[in-house]
Amino acid sequence: MFAVIFGRPGCPYCVRAKELAEKLTEQREDFSYRYVDIQAEGITKADLEKTVGKPVETVPQIFLDQLHVGGFTEFQAYAKENLGLFQ
């Protein structure tokens, strides 16, 4: 499974999403991720909304194998339910 996390500097939920992705990478051989700093990459809110397919109010915005799962809370819930996340 491949995750893409769209986030920005100074965002505590973005940091938590990256930490969760790191933990999953350590626990599972079939998981990897890429963190995209939207400010460094010049990605606007409008660009992110096109990618997500609906209005975006917050970051992070997280995709798993190109499926939009939402923000950190949804990512954490998905990981617990489907990826055997060990806290």
C-alpha positions as a printed Julia matrix, in Angstrom:
87×3 Matrix{Float64}:
   0.0    0.0    0.0
   1.28   3.46  -0.89
   0.16   6.58   0.96
   0.5   10.16  -0.19
   0.16  12.8    2.51
  -0.4   16.4    1.43
   0.55  18.71   4.28
   2.25  21.96   5.2
   4.89  23.13   7.7
   3.67  23.95  11.19
   0.61  21.7   10.95
   0.41  19.4   14.0
  -1.95  16.94  12.27
   0.44  16.74   9.32
   3.25  15.84  11.72
   1.06  13.17  13.34
   0.11  11.75   9.93
   3.8   11.5    8.97
   4.61   9.8   12.29
   1.78   7.31  11.74
   3.0    6.59   8.21
   6.54   6.05   9.57
   5.2    3.62  12.15
   3.27   1.7    9.47
   6.4    1.59   7.29
   8.32   0.03  10.18
   5.57  -2.48  11.02
   4.58  -3.56   7.51
   6.71  -4.58   4.56
   3.89  -3.69   2.16
   3.48  -0.05   3.24
   5.33   3.05   2.07
   4.49   6.72   1.8
   5.4   10.06   0.33
   4.94  13.36   2.15
   4.18  16.34  -0.09
   4.83  19.78   1.4
   2.18  21.81  -0.43
   3.96  25.1    0.26
   7.34  23.89  -1.01
   5.68  22.31  -4.07
   3.57  25.39  -4.81
   0.31  23.46  -4.51
  -2.68  25.72  -3.84
  -5.91  24.92  -2.05
  -7.63  24.94  -5.46
  -5.1   22.42  -6.79
  -5.71  20.19  -3.79
  -9.48  20.42  -4.25
  -9.1   19.24  -7.87
  -7.05  16.27  -6.69
  -9.44  15.42  -3.85
 -12.56  16.04  -5.89
 -14.35  18.17  -3.29
 -13.79  21.31  -1.2
 -10.78  21.12   1.11
 -10.71  23.04   4.37
  -7.76  21.48   6.17
  -4.55  19.54   5.76
  -3.35  16.9    5.79
  -5.22  15.33   2.92
  -4.28  11.67   2.64
  -4.59   9.14  -0.17
  -4.04   5.39   0.13
  -3.39   3.74  -3.22
  -5.01   6.78  -4.9
  -8.15   6.52  -2.74
  -8.83   9.69  -0.74
  -9.31   8.72   2.92
  -9.45  12.22   4.41
  -7.34  13.78   7.14
  -5.32  12.42  10.03
  -8.3   11.17  12.06
  -9.66   9.15   9.12
  -6.17   7.85   8.3
  -5.65   6.71  11.89
  -9.05   4.98  11.97
  -8.36   3.27   8.62
  -4.95   2.09   9.86
  -6.45   0.61  13.02
  -9.27  -1.15  11.18
  -7.48  -2.34   8.05
  -3.72  -2.3    8.57
  -3.34  -3.86  12.0
  -1.8   -0.72  13.46
  -0.06  -1.4   16.75
   0.03   1.73  18.88
